[in-house]
Each structure stands twice: as structure tokens, then as C-alpha cells.
Amino acid sequence: MKTTTTKAPKVALCRMCHGTGRKGEDICPQCEGSGRVTVSCEMTLDIRPYHPKVKHSTNI
């Protein structure tokens, strides 16, 4: 069974500039100087049923 879940977009601090909006003396290319970015996530889960392996014993 495959299930796809999408989290709603949210605003977070930019990881590249740590929320400052600057990367060194330049404007951060990731957040374009705002210090914040919009993030979202999509996950696809593939859940399969459990089938234990059957071990056959040999009798001598």
C-alpha cells in the first residue's frame, strides 16, 4: 500500500545564512536577503505486509 502525504508550506529561517539575509558581504542567494524561506515536504510511504520466512526442518 503506497501513501503520499504532503505537509503544508511554512516559513522557516534560512539555513544558508541562519536568518541574517547575508552570506558574507553578499545577499544570500537562497532567501534573497529576507532571512526566511518557504519549506514544504512530500513523503511517499510504501507499506508492505509482513511475511515471515518459513524454515523447513529435515528429519533423519
PDBQT receptor file of N, H, CA, C and O in Angstrom, charges set to zero:
ATOM      1  N   MET A   1       0.848  -1.163   0.000  1.00  0.00    +0.000 N 
ATOM      2  CA  MET A   1       0.000   0.000   0.000  1.00  0.00    +0.000 C 
ATOM      3  C   MET A   1       0.901   1.235   0.000  1.00  0.00    +0.000 C 
ATOM      4  O   MET A   1       1.730   1.400   0.895  1.00  0.00    +0.000 OA
ATOM      5  N   LYS A   2       0.742   2.085  -0.984  1.00  0.00    +0.000 N 
ATOM      6  H   LYS A   2       0.069   1.951  -1.711  1.00  0.00    +0.000 HD
ATOM      7  CA  LYS A   2       1.501   3.331  -1.056  1.00  0.00    +0.000 C 
ATOM      8  C   LYS A   2       0.625   4.482  -0.599  1.00  0.00    +0.000 C 
ATOM      9  O   LYS A   2      -0.535   4.595  -0.996  1.00  0.00    +0.000 OA
ATOM     10  N   THR A   3       1.194   5.332   0.237  1.00  0.00    +0.000 N 
ATOM     11  H   THR A   3       2.137   5.240   0.559  1.00  0.00    +0.000 HD
ATOM     12  CA  THR A   3       0.503   6.503   0.742  1.00  0.00    +0.000 C 
ATOM     13  C   THR A   3       1.397   7.714   0.548  1.00  0.00    +0.000 C 
ATOM     14  O   THR A   3       2.580   7.673   0.887  1.00  0.00    +0.000 OA
ATOM     15  N   THR A   4       0.843   8.795   0.004  1.00  0.00    +0.000 N 
ATOM     16  H   THR A   4      -0.118   8.829  -0.271  1.00  0.00    +0.000 HD
ATOM     17  CA  THR A   4       1.592  10.033  -0.161  1.00  0.00    +0.000 C 
ATOM     18  C   THR A   4       0.990  11.091   0.748  1.00  0.00    +0.000 C 
ATOM     19  O   THR A   4      -0.213  11.348   0.717  1.00  0.00    +0.000 OA
ATOM     20  N   THR A   5       1.850  11.701   1.558  1.00  0.00    +0.000 N 
ATOM     21  H   THR A   5       2.827  11.492   1.583  1.00  0.00    +0.000 HD
ATOM     22  CA  THR A   5       1.435  12.737   2.492  1.00  0.00    +0.000 C 
ATOM     23  C   THR A   5       2.189  14.011   2.173  1.00  0.00    +0.000 C 
ATOM     24  O   THR A   5       3.403  13.981   1.972  1.00  0.00    +0.000 OA
ATOM     25  N   THR A   6       1.482  15.135   2.124  1.00  0.00    +0.000 N 
ATOM     26  H   THR A   6       0.495  15.160   2.287  1.00  0.00    +0.000 HD
ATOM     27  CA  THR A   6       2.106  16.429   1.868  1.00  0.00    +0.000 C 
ATOM     28  C   THR A   6       1.873  17.339   3.059  1.00  0.00    +0.000 C 
ATOM     29  O   THR A   6       0.740  17.523   3.505  1.00  0.00    +0.000 OA
ATOM     30  N   LYS A   7       2.965  17.908   3.571  1.00  0.00    +0.000 N 
ATOM     31  H   LYS A   7       3.885  17.758   3.209  1.00  0.00    +0.000 HD
ATOM     32  CA  LYS A   7       2.842  18.878   4.659  1.00  0.00    +0.000 C 
ATOM     33  C   LYS A   7       2.626  20.254   4.057  1.00  0.00    +0.000 C 
ATOM     34  O   LYS A   7       3.196  20.580   3.016  1.00  0.00    +0.000 OA
ATOM     35  N   ALA A   8       1.812  21.053   4.708  1.00  0.00    +0.000 N 
ATOM     36  H   ALA A   8       1.349  20.789   5.554  1.00  0.00    +0.000 HD
ATOM     37  CA  ALA A   8       1.522  22.404   4.227  1.00  0.00    +0.000 C 
ATOM     38  C   ALA A   8       2.795  23.252   4.274  1.00  0.00    +0.000 C 
ATOM     39  O   ALA A   8       3.603  23.104   5.190  1.00  0.00    +0.000 OA
ATOM     40  N   PRO A   9       2.978  24.144   3.288  1.00  0.00    +0.000 N 
ATOM     41  CA  PRO A   9       4.158  25.014   3.300  1.00  0.00    +0.000 C 
ATOM     42  C   PRO A   9       4.167  25.912   4.532  1.00  0.00    +0.000 C 
ATOM     43  O   PRO A   9       3.122  26.364   4.998  1.00  0.00    +0.000 OA
ATOM     44  N   LYS A  10       5.370  26.162   5.049  1.00  0.00    +0.000 N 
ATOM     45  H   LYS A  10       6.220  25.795   4.670  1.00  0.00    +0.000 HD
ATOM     46  CA  LYS A  10       5.513  27.068   6.183  1.00  0.00    +0.000 C 
ATOM     47  C   LYS A  10       6.782  27.891   6.009  1.00  0.00    +0.000 C 
ATOM     48  O   LYS A  10       7.668  27.532   5.235  1.00  0.00    +0.000 OA
ATOM     49  N   VAL A  11       6.856  28.987   6.731  1.00  0.00    +0.000 N 
ATOM     50  H   VAL A  11       6.135  29.279   7.360  1.00  0.00    +0.000 HD
ATOM     51  CA  VAL A  11       8.011  29.877   6.662  1.00  0.00    +0.000 C 
ATOM     52  C   VAL A  11       8.998  29.471   7.751  1.00  0.00    +0.000 C 
ATOM     53  O   VAL A  11       8.613  29.269   8.903  1.00  0.00    +0.000 OA
ATOM     54  N   ALA A  12      10.278  29.351   7.379  1.00  0.00    +0.000 N 
ATOM     55  H   ALA A  12      10.591  29.515   6.443  1.00  0.00    +0.000 HD
ATOM     56  CA  ALA A  12      11.324  28.978   8.328  1.00  0.00    +0.000 C 
ATOM     57  C   ALA A  12      12.549  29.852   8.100  1.00  0.00    +0.000 C 
ATOM     58  O   ALA A  12      12.675  30.504   7.064  1.00  0.00    +0.000 OA
ATOM     59  N   LEU A  13      13.448  29.860   9.076  1.00  0.00    +0.000 N 
ATOM     60  H   LEU A  13      13.346  29.331   9.918  1.00  0.00    +0.000 HD
ATOM     61  CA  LEU A  13      14.698  30.597   8.919  1.00  0.00    +0.000 C 
ATOM     62  C   LEU A  13      15.556  29.921   7.855  1.00  0.00    +0.000 C 
ATOM     63  O   LEU A  13      15.591  28.695   7.754  1.00  0.00    +0.000 OA
ATOM     64  N   CYS A  14      16.232  30.723   7.080  1.00  0.00    +0.000 N 
ATOM     65  H   CYS A  14      16.204  31.719   7.162  1.00  0.00    +0.000 HD
ATOM     66  CA  CYS A  14      17.120  30.211   6.040  1.00  0.00    +0.000 C 
ATOM     67  C   CYS A  14      18.316  29.524   6.697  1.00  0.00    +0.000 C 
ATOM     68  O   CYS A  14      18.971  30.109   7.559  1.00  0.00    +0.000 OA
ATOM     69  N   ARG A  15      18.598  28.300   6.297  1.00  0.00    +0.000 N 
ATOM     70  H   ARG A  15      18.065  27.825   5.596  1.00  0.00    +0.000 HD
ATOM     71  CA  ARG A  15      19.726  27.564   6.867  1.00  0.00    +0.000 C 
ATOM     72  C   ARG A  15      21.063  28.038   6.300  1.00  0.00    +0.000 C 
ATOM     73  O   ARG A  15      22.100  27.900   6.949  1.00  0.00    +0.000 OA
ATOM     74  N   MET A  16      21.037  28.588   5.104  1.00  0.00    +0.000 N 
ATOM     75  H   MET A  16      20.195  28.700   4.577  1.00  0.00    +0.000 HD
ATOM     76  CA  MET A  16      22.282  29.013   4.475  1.00  0.00    +0.000 C 
ATOM     77  C   MET A  16      22.876  30.246   5.166  1.00  0.00    +0.000 C 
ATOM     78  O   MET A  16      24.090  30.323   5.358  1.00  0.00    +0.000 OA
ATOM     79  N   CYS A  17      22.025  31.210   5.538  1.00  0.00    +0.000 N 
ATOM     80  H   CYS A  17      21.040  31.148   5.381  1.00  0.00    +0.000 HD
ATOM     81  CA  CYS A  17      22.515  32.450   6.163  1.00  0.00    +0.000 C 
ATOM     82  C   CYS A  17      22.123  32.548   7.634  1.00  0.00    +0.000 C 
ATOM     83  O   CYS A  17      22.443  33.539   8.291  1.00  0.00    +0.000 OA
ATOM     84  N   HIS A  18      21.436  31.538   8.160  1.00  0.00    +0.000 N 
ATOM     85  H   HIS A  18      21.176  30.734   7.627  1.00  0.00    +0.000 HD
ATOM     86  CA  HIS A  18      20.988  31.498   9.558  1.00  0.00    +0.000 C 
ATOM     87  C   HIS A  18      20.054  32.656   9.897  1.00  0.00    +0.000 C 
ATOM     88  O   HIS A  18      20.046  33.141  11.028  1.00  0.00    +0.000 OA
ATOM     89  N   GLY A  19      19.270  33.097   8.919  1.00  0.00    +0.000 N 
ATOM     90  H   GLY A  19      19.276  32.703   8.000  1.00  0.00    +0.000 HD
ATOM     91  CA  GLY A  19      18.266  34.127   9.158  1.00  0.00    +0.000 C 
ATOM     92  C   GLY A  19      18.765  35.556   9.054  1.00  0.00    +0.000 C 
ATOM     93  O   GLY A  19      18.006  36.490   9.312  1.00  0.00    +0.000 OA
ATOM     94  N   THR A  20      20.032  35.749   8.678  1.00  0.00    +0.000 N 
ATOM     95  H   THR A  20      20.648  34.990   8.468  1.00  0.00    +0.000 HD
ATOM     96  CA  THR A  20      20.574  37.111   8.593  1.00  0.00    +0.000 C 
ATOM     97  C   THR A  20      20.282  37.773   7.254  1.00  0.00    +0.000 C 
ATOM     98  O   THR A  20      20.239  39.000   7.163  1.00  0.00    +0.000 OA
ATOM     99  N   GLY A  21      20.079  36.965   6.210  1.00  0.00    +0.000 N 
ATOM    100  H   GLY A  21      20.114  35.968   6.284  1.00  0.00    +0.000 HD
ATOM    101  CA  GLY A  21      19.847  37.515   4.875  1.00  0.00    +0.000 C 
ATOM    102  C   GLY A  21      21.125  37.809   4.111  1.00  0.00    +0.000 C 
ATOM    103  O   GLY A  21      21.082  38.250   2.963  1.00  0.00    +0.000 OA
ATOM    104  N   ARG A  22      22.270  37.564   4.753  1.00  0.00    +0.000 N 
ATOM    105  H   ARG A  22      22.305  37.206   5.687  1.00  0.00    +0.000 HD
ATOM    106  CA  ARG A  22      23.555  37.839   4.112  1.00  0.00    +0.000 C 
ATOM    107  C   ARG A  22      24.441  36.608   4.173  1.00  0.00    +0.000 C 
ATOM    108  O   ARG A  22      24.429  35.861   5.152  1.00  0.00    +0.000 OA
ATOM    109  N   LYS A  23      25.195  36.414   3.130  1.00  0.00    +0.000 N 
ATOM    110  H   LYS A  23      25.205  37.021   2.335  1.00  0.00    +0.000 HD
ATOM    111  CA  LYS A  23      26.190  35.344   3.065  1.00  0.00    +0.000 C 
ATOM    112  C   LYS A  23      27.530  36.037   2.868  1.00  0.00    +0.000 C 
ATOM    113  O   LYS A  23      27.914  36.350   1.741  1.00  0.00    +0.000 OA
ATOM    114  N   GLY A  24      28.233  36.274   3.955  1.00  0.00    +0.000 N 
ATOM    115  H   GLY A  24      27.922  36.020   4.870  1.00  0.00    +0.000 HD
ATOM    116  CA  GLY A  24      29.443  37.091   3.893  1.00  0.00    +0.000 C 
ATOM    117  C   GLY A  24      29.029  38.540   3.709  1.00  0.00    +0.000 C 
ATOM    118  O   GLY A  24      28.261  39.076   4.508  1.00  0.00    +0.000 OA
ATOM    119  N   GLU A  25      29.532  39.175   2.659  1.00  0.00    +0.000 N 
ATOM    120  H   GLU A  25      30.155  38.739   2.010  1.00  0.00    +0.000 HD
ATOM    121  CA  GLU A  25      29.139  40.560   2.371  1.00  0.00    +0.000 C 
ATOM    122  C   GLU A  25      28.059  40.637   1.299  1.00  0.00    +0.000 C 
ATOM    123  O   GLU A  25      27.567  41.722   0.989  1.00  0.00    +0.000 OA
ATOM    124  N   ASP A  26      27.690  39.495   0.734  1.00  0.00    +0.000 N 
ATOM    125  H   ASP A  26      28.089  38.614   0.986  1.00  0.00    +0.000 HD
ATOM    126  CA  ASP A  26      26.691  39.454  -0.340  1.00  0.00    +0.000 C 
ATOM    127  C   ASP A  26      25.320  39.080   0.214  1.00  0.00    +0.000 C 
ATOM    128  O   ASP A  26      25.200  38.587   1.336  1.00  0.00    +0.000 OA
ATOM    129  N   ILE A  27      24.295  39.323  -0.591  1.00  0.00    +0.000 N 
ATOM    130  H   ILE A  27      24.393  39.724  -1.502  1.00  0.00    +0.000 HD
ATOM    131  CA  ILE A  27      22.939  38.900  -0.243  1.00  0.00    +0.000 C 
ATOM    132  C   ILE A  27      22.855  37.387  -0.413  1.00  0.00    +0.000 C 
ATOM    133  O   ILE A  27      23.380  36.828  -1.376  1.00  0.00    +0.000 OA
ATOM    134  N   CYS A  28      22.197  36.744   0.519  1.00  0.00    +0.000 N 
ATOM    135  H   CYS A  28      21.770  37.197   1.301  1.00  0.00    +0.000 HD
ATOM    136  CA  CYS A  28      22.063  35.284   0.487  1.00  0.00    +0.000 C 
ATOM    137  C   CYS A  28      21.298  34.858  -0.766  1.00  0.00    +0.000 C 
ATOM    138  O   CYS A  28      20.200  35.358  -1.011  1.00  0.00    +0.000 OA
ATOM    139  N   PRO A  29      21.861  33.938  -1.568  1.00  0.00    +0.000 N 
ATOM    140  CA  PRO A  29      21.168  33.503  -2.784  1.00  0.00    +0.000 C 
ATOM    141  C   PRO A  29      19.953  32.609  -2.509  1.00  0.00    +0.000 C 
ATOM    142  O   PRO A  29      19.058  32.499  -3.347  1.00  0.00    +0.000 OA
ATOM    143  N   GLN A  30      19.925  31.976  -1.337  1.00  0.00    +0.000 N 
ATOM    144  H   GLN A  30      20.652  32.065  -0.656  1.00  0.00    +0.000 HD
ATOM    145  CA  GLN A  30      18.819  31.067  -1.019  1.00  0.00    +0.000 C 
ATOM    146  C   GLN A  30      17.538  31.824  -0.682  1.00  0.00    +0.000 C 
ATOM    147  O   GLN A  30      16.474  31.517  -1.220  1.00  0.00    +0.000 OA
ATOM    148  N   CYS A  31      17.636  32.816   0.210  1.00  0.00    +0.000 N 
ATOM    149  H   CYS A  31      18.501  33.066   0.646  1.00  0.00    +0.000 HD
ATOM    150  CA  CYS A  31      16.444  33.549   0.663  1.00  0.00    +0.000 C 
ATOM    151  C   CYS A  31      16.330  34.930   0.025  1.00  0.00    +0.000 C 
ATOM    152  O   CYS A  31      15.371  35.657   0.283  1.00  0.00    +0.000 OA
ATOM    153  N   GLU A  32      17.296  35.290  -0.798  1.00  0.00    +0.000 N 
ATOM    154  H   GLU A  32      18.075  34.700  -1.008  1.00  0.00    +0.000 HD
ATOM    155  CA  GLU A  32      17.338  36.586  -1.488  1.00  0.00    +0.000 C 
ATOM    156  C   GLU A  32      17.295  37.755  -0.510  1.00  0.00    +0.000 C 
ATOM    157  O   GLU A  32      16.673  38.781  -0.787  1.00  0.00    +0.000 OA
ATOM    158  N   GLY A  33      17.959  37.595   0.636  1.00  0.00    +0.000 N 
ATOM    159  H   GLY A  33      18.464  36.762   0.861  1.00  0.00    +0.000 HD
ATOM    160  CA  GLY A  33      18.097  38.680   1.594  1.00  0.00    +0.000 C 
ATOM    161  C   GLY A  33      17.018  38.780   2.649  1.00  0.00    +0.000 C 
ATOM    162  O   GLY A  33      17.126  39.618   3.544  1.00  0.00    +0.000 OA
ATOM    163  N   SER A  34      15.985  37.966   2.584  1.00  0.00    +0.000 N 
ATOM    164  H   SER A  34      15.896  37.285   1.857  1.00  0.00    +0.000 HD
ATOM    165  CA  SER A  34      14.893  38.076   3.567  1.00  0.00    +0.000 C 
ATOM    166  C   SER A  34      15.209  37.356   4.876  1.00  0.00    +0.000 C 
ATOM    167  O   SER A  34      14.654  37.699   5.919  1.00  0.00    +0.000 OA
ATOM    168  N   GLY A  35      16.088  36.368   4.830  1.00  0.00    +0.000 N 
ATOM    169  H   GLY A  35      16.539  36.088   3.982  1.00  0.00    +0.000 HD
ATOM    170  CA  GLY A  35      16.397  35.585   6.028  1.00  0.00    +0.000 C 
ATOM    171  C   GLY A  35      15.411  34.464   6.279  1.00  0.00    +0.000 C 
ATOM    172  O   GLY A  35      15.572  33.687   7.220  1.00  0.00    +0.000 OA
ATOM    173  N   ARG A  36      14.386  34.376   5.435  1.00  0.00    +0.000 N 
ATOM    174  H   ARG A  36      14.255  35.007   4.671  1.00  0.00    +0.000 HD
ATOM    175  CA  ARG A  36      13.360  33.348   5.606  1.00  0.00    +0.000 C 
ATOM    176  C   ARG A  36      13.081  32.656   4.272  1.00  0.00    +0.000 C 
ATOM    177  O   ARG A  36      13.213  33.254   3.204  1.00  0.00    +0.000 OA
ATOM    178  N   VAL A  37      12.696  31.394   4.359  1.00  0.00    +0.000 N 
ATOM    179  H   VAL A  37      12.589  30.909   5.227  1.00  0.00    +0.000 HD
ATOM    180  CA  VAL A  37      12.357  30.614   3.170  1.00  0.00    +0.000 C 
ATOM    181  C   VAL A  37      11.050  29.868   3.417  1.00  0.00    +0.000 C 
ATOM    182  O   VAL A  37      10.681  29.617   4.564  1.00  0.00    +0.000 OA
ATOM    183  N   THR A  38      10.358  29.517   2.350  1.00  0.00    +0.000 N 
ATOM    184  H   THR A  38      10.658  29.721   1.418  1.00  0.00    +0.000 HD
ATOM    185  CA  THR A  38       9.153  28.704   2.443  1.00  0.00    +0.000 C 
ATOM    186  C   THR A  38       9.554  27.252   2.219  1.00  0.00    +0.000 C 
ATOM    187  O   THR A  38      10.191  26.922   1.219  1.00  0.00    +0.000 OA
ATOM    188  N   VAL A  39       9.180  26.399   3.147  1.00  0.00    +0.000 N 
ATOM    189  H   VAL A  39       8.662  26.667   3.959  1.00  0.00    +0.000 HD
ATOM    190  CA  VAL A  39       9.530  24.984   3.048  1.00  0.00    +0.000 C 
ATOM    191  C   VAL A  39       8.263  24.134   3.062  1.00  0.00    +0.000 C 
ATOM    192  O   VAL A  39       7.266  24.484   3.693  1.00  0.00    +0.000 OA
ATOM    193  N   SER A  40       8.325  23.023   2.358  1.00  0.00    +0.000 N 
ATOM    194  H   SER A  40       9.135  22.739   1.845  1.00  0.00    +0.000 HD
ATOM    195  CA  SER A  40       7.242  22.045   2.379  1.00  0.00    +0.000 C 
ATOM    196  C   SER A  40       7.865  20.670   2.205  1.00  0.00    +0.000 C 
ATOM    197  O   SER A  40       9.043  20.548   1.866  1.00  0.00    +0.000 OA
ATOM    198  N   CYS A  41       7.077  19.651   2.435  1.00  0.00    +0.000 N 
ATOM    199  H   CYS A  41       6.121  19.750   2.710  1.00  0.00    +0.000 HD
ATOM    200  CA  CYS A  41       7.606  18.299   2.391  1.00  0.00    +0.000 C 
ATOM    201  C   CYS A  41       6.543  17.358   1.828  1.00  0.00    +0.000 C 
ATOM    202  O   CYS A  41       5.360  17.473   2.150  1.00  0.00    +0.000 OA
ATOM    203  N   GLU A  42       6.983  16.428   0.982  1.00  0.00    +0.000 N 
ATOM    204  H   GLU A  42       7.944  16.335   0.721  1.00  0.00    +0.000 HD
ATOM    205  CA  GLU A  42       6.093  15.389   0.487  1.00  0.00    +0.000 C 
ATOM    206  C   GLU A  42       6.763  14.052   0.752  1.00  0.00    +0.000 C 
ATOM    207  O   GLU A  42       7.908  13.837   0.356  1.00  0.00    +0.000 OA
ATOM    208  N   MET A  43       6.051  13.153   1.422  1.00  0.00    +0.000 N 
ATOM    209  H   MET A  43       5.121  13.328   1.744  1.00  0.00    +0.000 HD
ATOM    210  CA  MET A  43       6.587  11.843   1.756  1.00  0.00    +0.000 C 
ATOM    211  C   MET A  43       5.729  10.768   1.103  1.00  0.00    +0.000 C 
ATOM    212  O   MET A  43       4.500  10.845   1.120  1.00  0.00    +0.000 OA
ATOM    213  N   THR A  44       6.380   9.776   0.536  1.00  0.00    +0.000 N 
ATOM    214  H   THR A  44       7.378   9.713   0.522  1.00  0.00    +0.000 HD
ATOM    215  CA  THR A  44       5.681   8.622  -0.010  1.00  0.00    +0.000 C 
ATOM    216  C   THR A  44       6.098   7.403   0.803  1.00  0.00    +0.000 C 
ATOM    217  O   THR A  44       7.281   7.074   0.883  1.00  0.00    +0.000 OA
ATOM    218  N   LEU A  45       5.122   6.740   1.403  1.00  0.00    +0.000 N 
ATOM    219  H   LEU A  45       4.161   7.008   1.338  1.00  0.00    +0.000 HD
ATOM    220  CA  LEU A  45       5.376   5.558   2.210  1.00  0.00    +0.000 C 
ATOM    221  C   LEU A  45       4.874   4.330   1.468  1.00  0.00    +0.000 C 
ATOM    222  O   LEU A  45       3.760   4.322   0.943  1.00  0.00    +0.000 OA
ATOM    223  N   ASP A  46       5.694   3.306   1.429  1.00  0.00    +0.000 N 
ATOM    224  H   ASP A  46       6.598   3.313   1.855  1.00  0.00    +0.000 HD
ATOM    225  CA  ASP A  46       5.309   2.038   0.819  1.00  0.00    +0.000 C 
ATOM    226  C   ASP A  46       5.281   1.003   1.938  1.00  0.00    +0.000 C 
ATOM    227  O   ASP A  46       6.328   0.535   2.387  1.00  0.00    +0.000 OA
ATOM    228  N   ILE A  47       4.087   0.652   2.382  1.00  0.00    +0.000 N 
ATOM    229  H   ILE A  47       3.237   1.033   2.018  1.00  0.00    +0.000 HD
ATOM    230  CA  ILE A  47       3.929  -0.282   3.494  1.00  0.00    +0.000 C 
ATOM    231  C   ILE A  47       3.526  -1.634   2.921  1.00  0.00    +0.000 C 
ATOM    232  O   ILE A  47       2.523  -1.765   2.219  1.00  0.00    +0.000 OA
ATOM    233  N   ARG A  48       4.333  -2.625   3.240  1.00  0.00    +0.000 N 
ATOM    234  H   ARG A  48       5.148  -2.519   3.810  1.00  0.00    +0.000 HD
ATOM    235  CA  ARG A  48       4.071  -3.974   2.720  1.00  0.00    +0.000 C 
ATOM    236  C   ARG A  48       3.745  -4.915   3.877  1.00  0.00    +0.000 C 
ATOM    237  O   ARG A  48       4.234  -4.723   4.990  1.00  0.00    +0.000 OA
ATOM    238  N   PRO A  49       2.929  -5.921   3.622  1.00  0.00    +0.000 N 
ATOM    239  CA  PRO A  49       2.591  -6.866   4.687  1.00  0.00    +0.000 C 
ATOM    240  C   PRO A  49       3.805  -7.707   5.075  1.00  0.00    +0.000 C 
ATOM    241  O   PRO A  49       4.692  -7.962   4.260  1.00  0.00    +0.000 OA
ATOM    242  N   TYR A  50       3.822  -8.123   6.317  1.00  0.00    +0.000 N 
ATOM    243  H   TYR A  50       3.101  -7.916   6.979  1.00  0.00    +0.000 HD
ATOM    244  CA  TYR A  50       4.916  -8.934   6.838  1.00  0.00    +0.000 C 
ATOM    245  C   TYR A  50       4.672 -10.396   6.497  1.00  0.00    +0.000 C 
ATOM    246  O   TYR A  50       3.611 -10.942   6.800  1.00  0.00    +0.000 OA
ATOM    247  N   HIS A  51       5.649 -11.023   5.870  1.00  0.00    +0.000 N 
ATOM    248  H   HIS A  51       6.511 -10.579   5.623  1.00  0.00    +0.000 HD
ATOM    249  CA  HIS A  51       5.583 -12.447   5.541  1.00  0.00    +0.000 C 
ATOM    250  C   HIS A  51       6.841 -13.103   6.105  1.00  0.00    +0.000 C 
ATOM    251  O   HIS A  51       7.909 -13.013   5.500  1.00  0.00    +0.000 OA
ATOM    252  N   PRO A  52       6.726 -13.760   7.256  1.00  0.00    +0.000 N 
ATOM    253  CA  PRO A  52       7.923 -14.399   7.824  1.00  0.00    +0.000 C 
ATOM    254  C   PRO A  52       8.392 -15.547   6.939  1.00  0.00    +0.000 C 
ATOM    255  O   PRO A  52       7.592 -16.246   6.316  1.00  0.00    +0.000 OA
ATOM    256  N   LYS A  53       9.683 -15.717   6.904  1.00  0.00    +0.000 N 
ATOM    257  H   LYS A  53      10.332 -15.150   7.410  1.00  0.00    +0.000 HD
ATOM    258  CA  LYS A  53      10.231 -16.830   6.122  1.00  0.00    +0.000 C 
ATOM    259  C   LYS A  53       9.993 -18.125   6.888  1.00  0.00    +0.000 C 
ATOM    260  O   LYS A  53      10.236 -18.201   8.092  1.00  0.00    +0.000 OA
ATOM    261  N   VAL A  54       9.525 -19.124   6.189  1.00  0.00    +0.000 N 
ATOM    262  H   VAL A  54       9.328 -19.062   5.210  1.00  0.00    +0.000 HD
ATOM    263  CA  VAL A  54       9.236 -20.412   6.812  1.00  0.00    +0.000 C 
ATOM    264  C   VAL A  54      10.470 -21.286   6.670  1.00  0.00    +0.000 C 
ATOM    265  O   VAL A  54      10.964 -21.516   5.567  1.00  0.00    +0.000 OA
ATOM    266  N   LYS A  55      10.963 -21.772   7.815  1.00  0.00    +0.000 N 
ATOM    267  H   LYS A  55      10.562 -21.585   8.711  1.00  0.00    +0.000 HD
ATOM    268  CA  LYS A  55      12.131 -22.651   7.783  1.00  0.00    +0.000 C 
ATOM    269  C   LYS A  55      11.633 -24.094   7.829  1.00  0.00    +0.000 C 
ATOM    270  O   LYS A  55      10.822 -24.459   8.679  1.00  0.00    +0.000 OA
ATOM    271  N   HIS A  56      12.129 -24.892   6.913  1.00  0.00    +0.000 N 
ATOM    272  H   HIS A  56      12.788 -24.595   6.222  1.00  0.00    +0.000 HD
ATOM    273  CA  HIS A  56      11.752 -26.300   6.858  1.00  0.00    +0.000 C 
ATOM    274  C   HIS A  56      12.856 -27.111   7.521  1.00  0.00    +0.000 C 
ATOM    275  O   HIS A  56      14.034 -26.973   7.192  1.00  0.00    +0.000 OA
ATOM    276  N   SER A  57      12.457 -27.949   8.449  1.00  0.00    +0.000 N 
ATOM    277  H   SER A  57      11.500 -28.061   8.716  1.00  0.00    +0.000 HD
ATOM    278  CA  SER A  57      13.453 -28.807   9.098  1.00  0.00    +0.000 C 
ATOM    279  C   SER A  57      13.444 -30.171   8.412  1.00  0.00    +0.000 C 
ATOM    280  O   SER A  57      12.412 -30.634   7.926  1.00  0.00    +0.000 OA
ATOM    281  N   THR A  58      14.594 -30.789   8.384  1.00  0.00    +0.000 N 
ATOM    282  H   THR A  58      15.432 -30.413   8.778  1.00  0.00    +0.000 HD
ATOM    283  CA  THR A  58      14.686 -32.128   7.783  1.00  0.00    +0.000 C 
ATOM    284  C   THR A  58      14.855 -33.149   8.896  1.00  0.00    +0.000 C 
ATOM    285  O   THR A  58      15.692 -32.982   9.783  1.00  0.00    +0.000 OA
ATOM    286  N   ASN A  59      14.073 -34.185   8.846  1.00  0.00    +0.000 N 
ATOM    287  H   ASN A  59      13.393 -34.322   8.126  1.00  0.00    +0.000 HD
ATOM    288  CA  ASN A  59      14.171 -35.266   9.836  1.00  0.00    +0.000 C 
ATOM    289  C   ASN A  59      14.965 -36.406   9.239  1.00  0.00    +0.000 C 
ATOM    290  O   ASN A  59      14.722 -36.827   8.108  1.00  0.00    +0.000 OA
ATOM    291  N   ILE A  60      15.926 -36.906  10.019  1.00  0.00    +0.000 N 
ATOM    292  H   ILE A  60      16.124 -36.564  10.938  1.00  0.00    +0.000 HD
ATOM    293  CA  ILE A  60      16.754 -38.015   9.527  1.00  0.00    +0.000 C 
ATOM    294  C   ILE A  60      16.267 -39.304  10.131  1.00  0.00    +0.000 C 
ATOM    295  O   ILE A  60      16.822 -40.366   9.852  1.00  0.00    +0.000 OA
TER     296      ILE A  60
